[in-house]
Amino acid sequence: MSKFAMYGKLTAQPGKREELVRILLEAAEHLKSNSGCELYIVNEAENDPDTVWVTELWRDAEAHAASLKDEKTLEQIARARPLIAGADPIRLRPVGGKGL
């Protein structure tokens, strides 16, 4: 299986989580037309008012890399960057389970 998955833990600047979430949800909407993206879910941490988790599943690592060259994606990243105090991406290789 060549699928590529990633969890992204984003820590928003204090008080900026909702604004960051709005941009990430725009990204999710934009990704609906990207056949390489199979799952993109934006999650708010229940116990931390500044933390957002993004769950991603891609056809393969190349599809993910190609998405980062998209003009709209680059614009969204530029808008989100000042709202982010920290990021901790976790790259994964799915091996099986429900939904794969």
Secondary structure, DSSP 8 states (H G I E B T S, - for coil): ---EEEEEEEEE-TT-HHHHHHHHHHHHHHHTT-TTEEEEEEEE-TT-TTEEEEEEEESSHHHHHHHTT-HHHHHHHHHHGGGEEEEEEEEE-----TT-
